[in-house]
Amino acid sequence: MTPSIPYWRLSGFYFFYFALLGSTAPFLGLYFAHLGFGAERIGELVAIPMLMRCVAPNLWGWLGDTTGRRLAIVRAGAACTLISFGLVFYSKSYAWLALVMALHAFFWHAVLPQFEVITLAHLRDQASRYSQIRLWGSIGFIVAVIGLGALFDRLSLDVYPMAVMLVMLGIVFSSIWVPNATPAERPELEGQGGFLRQLCRPGVLAFFVCVGLMQVSHGPYYTFFSIHLESLGYGRGTIGLLWALGVVAEILIFLVMAALLSRFSLRQVLVASFLLAALRWLLLGSLADHLGVLLIAQLMHAATFGSFHAAAIHFVQRSFGPRQQGQGQALYATLAGVGGALGALYSGYSWAGLGPIWTFAIASLAALAAAVIIAIPEREKQV
């Protein structure tokens, strides 16, 4: 990286931010199960933070674009996330936990879209190197899932909230270390118009629909994957390693994304990501008791998250002007939240009524639908 790019400061923030995701995605459902909640209640509690992505990123994105104080929003959001999650120690009732999930997520989801804008502003004309910084988020995820998986093999899940708060503290300190940057002004393209006009271009609308569908398809994975594996006899340490394997694959794809994006269009990368996601969910639903198949399915995380996310970030950057970047990234987070919440909710109810095979089959259909939609050529310029 060039000296003008604060590589390690940016990378450090991604490390802790996604370490928090690594602390919640594999273990939050297990923690709620440990507290005695059933599948339906677990699905609802996991869905609440995702539902907050429908509101929070757009509010904070508008505020960031209007004031230009994106780094202040990141720092305030990180601190408020820590404080509000601490309320979990007051009560373990369903209603109180639902409140804690909503409150901390409102601030947590303020953070990443604004930080993505700051990162791309630092990179400027080197945006293809985004993946080299973002991969440290994947490393943070791995450290969290392996470390906490080993910890919970030895200690009760009662220590889970304290472990999560330590990671949140890391986000607060790393946000203080990051220098600010603002997006470079670009000449407005003829007919570009404002945010809504840019959003209503056919290819852009189709993309955001597909973002929602992709996250719907991840519902069973993020909500019940660990519970599914535990029911098949896998230990918590092994479950943590399997989560980590998926993120190792994600890191490897990040390392070569610049080369892939120079060879293939964003549309081609997205279609491939959706198709591999459809296959992955079928494998997890039907054959997860076979370790070899499970390992292959986890390696597909390179596509279902890695290549999809990197291509999506580039798509949003290209689709919106400099004064709409925050709102564009926020809308991406919002549609991901809507899809994730719907995925968690449907999987919570179908898991109890239909079982793992059909729950993951529905996820596969959602990913397949996204592949079909994004593969249809738009009337405007190809991406």
N, C-alpha and C positions, 0 to 999 in steps of 0.2 A: 504494500500500500504506500502511497505517496505521503511525505511528512505532513502535508496539510490536512490529512484525514486523521482524526483522533481514534484510530482503529481500536485500541484496547479499551478506551473509555466507552465507546459505543458497544463493543463486544461484551464488556462486563455487565452492562445493563441487560442486554439480551440473555446473558447467562442466568442472572437471577430471576428475570421475568418468567422465563420458560422453566426454570427450576420450580417455580410456584405451580405452573401447569403440571409438571412432573410429580408434584406433591399432591395434586388434587385429582387429575384424570384417573390414575390407577387406583387410588386409595380412598377417595371421598365416598364412593358407593360402599366399599368395604367398611368404612367407619360408620356410616349410617346403618348398615346391616348389624354391625357390632352393638349399636345402640338399641337394636331390636325392631327396626322398621321393616315393613314388607316391601315387595317389589314395586307396588304402585306408589307408595310414599317416597321410596328412594328415587324413582323416576321423576316425581314432582320436585323434590328438593334439588336434584341435579339440574333440572330444567330451569329453575329460578334464575341462577346466574346467567344462563344463556338468554333468557327472556330480557334481562336487563341490558343486553347488547342491542335490543331493539330501540332503546331510548337513550341510554347514556352516550354512546359514541357520537350520535348525531348532535346532541346538545353540546358536548364538549368540542366536537369538530367545528360546529358553527362558531363557538366562542373562540376557538383557536384561530380560525380564518379571519374573524372580525378584529380580534385584539392583536394577533400575531404573537401572543405570549404562550407559545406552545410548551416550552420547557417549564414554565411556572405551573401549567396545568399538569404536566407529568409529575412534577415533584409533589404538588398538593394531592394529586390522586393517589400516589404511592403512600404518603403519610396517612391519609384518610382510610385507605384500604387496611392498613395495619391496625389502626385504632378501632375501626368498626368490626373487624373480624374478632378482635379481643372480647367482644360481647358474648362469644360462644361459651365462655366460662360461667356466665350467669345462669343459664338454664339449658337443658337438653330436650325440652318439649318440642313437638313438631312445629307449633306456631312460632316459637322463639327462633328456632333454627331457620325457618323460612324467612323470618325478618333479617337474620344475620346474613343469610345467603344473598338476599336482595340488596341490602345496604352496602356490604363490602364490594359486591360486584358492580354496583353503580359507579364506584370510584375506580375499581380495577380496570373496567372497560373504558375509562377515560384516558388511560395511559398509553396503550400500544399504538392506536391510530396516529396520535400526535407524535409519538416517538419515531414512527416510520417516516413521517414527513421530515423530521429533523435529520434522520439518518440519510435520506435521499438528498437533502439539502447539502449535507456535508460532502456527499459523493459527487454531486453535480453531474458532470459529463462522464462519470465513471460508474453509472448506475448498475452496470452489469456485474460489478463487484459486490453488490448488496449481499449475495449469498455467502460470500467469504466472511462477512460480519455476522450475518444471521445464523450461521452454523454454530456459533458459540451458544446460542439459545438452545440448540439441540444438545450440545454437550452438557449444559446446565440441566436439561431434562433428564439425561442419562444419569448424571451424578445423583439427582434426587430420587429417581425410581430405584436405582441399585442400592443407594444408601438407606433409604426408608424401607425398602423391601427387606434388607438384612436386619434393620432395626426392629421391624415388626415381627420378624421371626423369633426375636429374643424377648421383646417387651410387648406389653398389651397395647392395643390401639387407643387406649386411654391417653397416651402421650401424643397422639396425632395433632391436636390443635396447637400445642406448643411448638412442635416441629415446623408446622406451616407458618407460624408467626416469625420464627427465626429466618425463614426464607424471605418473608415480606420485609423484614428489617434490612436484608441485603438489597432489596429493590430500592428502598428509601435511600440508603447510602450511595448506591451506584448512580442514582438519578442526580444526586448533588455533585458528583464527579464529572458529569457530562457537560461539555460546552454547548452553547446555543448556536443555531444556524437557521437561516430563513431560505425558502426556495428562491432560486434565481428567477428574475422576471423574464418571461419569454414573450415575444410579440404575439398578440392574439391572432389566431387564424381567422381568415375570412369566414363569417357565418358561424363562428364557434359559439357565441352567445354565452349566457350564464350557466349556472350549475344545472338547472332543470333541462335546459335545451341540450346540453351535452349528455345528460343522463338519458334523454329520450331518443337518442340515436339508436336504431334497431340493434346493432351489434352489442351496444353497451347494456341495453335492457336484457338481452338474451344472456349475456355474461352473468349479470346479477341474479337472474333466475337460477342459473346453473350453480352459482355459489350456494344458494339456499338448498338446492337439491343435494349437493355434495355433503353439506353438513347434516341434513336429514339422514343421509346414509350412514353417517358416523355415530348416530344416536346409540345403537346397541353397543358399539365398540367402547365409547367413552363412559357409558353408564354401567354396562354389565360384563365387559370382557374379563375383568379380574374375578368377579363373582362366578362367571362361567368356568374359568380355568380352575378356580378353587373347588367347584363342584365336581370337576373331572379328576381331582386328586393332585393337582399341582400345588406346591408350597408357595408361600408368599415371596420367599427369596427368588424362587424360579420365575414367578409371575413378574417380579421386578426386572429380572434379566430379559424376559421376553419383551416387555415394554421397551427396555433399553435397546434391544436388537433392532426394533423398528426404527428407533431414532438414529442408530448408527447408520442404517441404510439411508435415512434422511440426510445425514451429514454428507455421506458420499455423493449423493445426488446434488447437494448444494455446491460441492467442490467443482462439479463439471457443468453446472447450469449455464455459466457464461458461454461455454462452447456449444451446449445444446441449443441455446437461444440464438446463436449465430448461424446454426445449421437448419433449425426447424422454426416454423412460425409459432406464435403464441397459441393459435387455434389448434395446431397439430399436437402440441404438448398437452393442452387441456383435454383434448379428446382421448389421448393415450392414458392420461391420469384417471379419467372417469371410467374407461373400460377396465383398467386394472383394478379399480376400486370395486366394480361390480363382481369381478372374479374373486377378489379377496374376501368379500363378505360371505360369499357362498362357501368358500373353504373354511372360514371360521365357524360358520353355523353348522356345517355337516361333519367336518373332519378334524376338529381341534383336538380330539383325543389321540391323534397320530402326531407325534412330536415332529417328524419330518415335514409333514404338511403344514403344521403350525409355524415352523421356522420359515418356510417359503412364504406363507401368508404375511408374516411380520416383516420380511424383507420388502414386500410390496408397499410398505409404508413410504418407501422412497418416492412412489408415484402418488399415493392417495393423499399424502400431505406435502412432501418435499417439492416435487416438480409442480404440483398444483398451486401451492402457495407462492412459490417464486414467480411463476408465470402470472398469477393473479395480481401480485404487487406491481409487476411491470405493466400489466394491462391497465390498472387504475392510473398509474403515473402517466401513461400515454393518452388516456382518454379524457383527462381533465386539465384545465389550465392551472397556473401557479396559485391563483387566488381561490381555487376550488379543491386543491389537493387534500386539505384536511377533511372536507366534507366527503370527498371521494373515498378516502381511506376509512372514514367513519361509516359510510354506507356499506362498504365491504364488510366491516366488522358487524354491522347491524344485520345484514342478510345472513352472515354466518351464524349470528346469535339466534335469529328466527328459526333457521334450519336446524341448528343444534337443539334448541328448546323443543321443537316439534319432534325431532328424532328421539330425544330423551323421554318425552311424554308417551309417544306411541310405543316405544320399546318397553317402558314400564308396564303398560297395560297388556301388550301382546306377549311379553315374557311370561306373565302369570297365566294367560289364557291359551297361547299358541305354542310357547316353548321357544328355545333358542333357534332351531332350524328355520322356522317360518319368520321369526323376527329378523334374522339376518337376510333371509330371502327378500323381504320387503325392502331392506336397505340396499340390496343389490339392484332391485328394480329402479330405485330412486337414482342411483349412480348411472344406470344405463339410460334413463330418461335424459339426464344431463348431457351424456355423450351425444345423443341424437340431436338435442337442441343446439348444442354448440357446433355440431358438424354441419348444420344447414348454412350454406353461404349467405352472408349478409349482402345487402344491396350496396353498402358503402365499401370503402377500401378494406381489403383483407388485412387482418392483424397477424 
